């Protein structure tokens, strides 16, 4: 029976994980207004879109002005297009990211104007067109990005799920969640200020391995290391997950004028999303533990372990592929 459940969990993970196997990182469009000698209005543009499962998303910037690509370059996990935007005397009024509706990602638009002011807006997958004349959103941009990143960061969600599977008492839950929060906040800040840097593909592979480890520990009949020292485990892996969170922040960077505030809002969005996740997970775990038979209780663990195993193998393969 256990062998069948293991096989079922791995197969289900393989069947469902291909669409969610990578970090959901935002795209980033930077516009800098230039001085011109005629009545036209010109912007230098850089549009960076992330790579997902080894493929680029094929996103295209469309505006009410002329958009001419001047060059492209590849960096780790991203494609950046450079362009010149030329507008008539009416200026830049709208921006649309064609193809964004096929993805789960958002696009941060940052515009630096000639007078020194800066505009930051978020184009979402559900609303791919931005009207610059509209009122700015009430929710701060970096808070929204942090919240979205956590709620769509499926590997982080599964890690928290396996972490909460380990503990039973409310006090221990508070300590475990606090340890994870403090740890990922530390490495997120260090990475944001470029004091700590690791290959993002390697970080994602080890994050997947951490989920597999916790799933394995949860299936043991005898308490393992994770059961005996859950706070240390949550803190240690939290340092690693902070580097994963930093991957999204690296795509868009921090604004020069308000780096601390933007970092705080991004981390706050992650914490709010994490708190909501913990509340939901604890409610579901209460149902699983008290209303469902013991054998069925372990099904989520097998599913998570199978999914994370697939992620780990795929991410390792993408790291090794260029060397083959």
HELIX and SHEET records of a PDB file:
HELIX    1   1 UNK A    2  UNK A   17  1                                  16    
HELIX    2   2 UNK A   18  UNK A   20  5                                   3    
HELIX    3   3 UNK A  100  UNK A  102  5                                   3    
HELIX    4   4 UNK A  141  UNK A  151  1                                  11    
HELIX    5   5 UNK A  154  UNK A  166  1                                  13    
HELIX    6   6 UNK A  170  UNK A  192  1                                  23    
HELIX    7   7 UNK A  200  UNK A  218  1                                  19    
HELIX    8   8 UNK A  225  UNK A  228  1                                   4    
HELIX    9   9 UNK A  230  UNK A  252  1                                  23    
HELIX   10  10 UNK A  256  UNK A  258  5                                   3    
HELIX   11  11 UNK A  259  UNK A  291  1                                  33    
HELIX   12  12 UNK A  294  UNK A  297  1                                   4    
HELIX   13  13 UNK A  299  UNK A  321  1                                  23    
SHEET    1   A 5 UNK A  55  UNK A  56  0                                        
SHEET    2   A 5 UNK A  41  UNK A  52 -1                                        
SHEET    3   A 5 UNK A  27  UNK A  34 -1                                        
SHEET    4   A 5 UNK A 107  UNK A 112  1                                        
SHEET    5   A 5 UNK A 118  UNK A 123 -1                                        
SHEET    1   B 4 UNK A  55  UNK A  56  0                                        
SHEET    2   B 4 UNK A  41  UNK A  52 -1                                        
SHEET    3   B 4 UNK A  78  UNK A  87 -1                                        
SHEET    4   B 4 UNK A  66  UNK A  75 -1                                        
SHEET    1   C 3 UNK A  60  UNK A  63  0                                        
SHEET    2   C 3 UNK A  94  UNK A  98 -1                                        
SHEET    3   C 3 UNK A 129  UNK A 131 -1                                        
END                                                                             
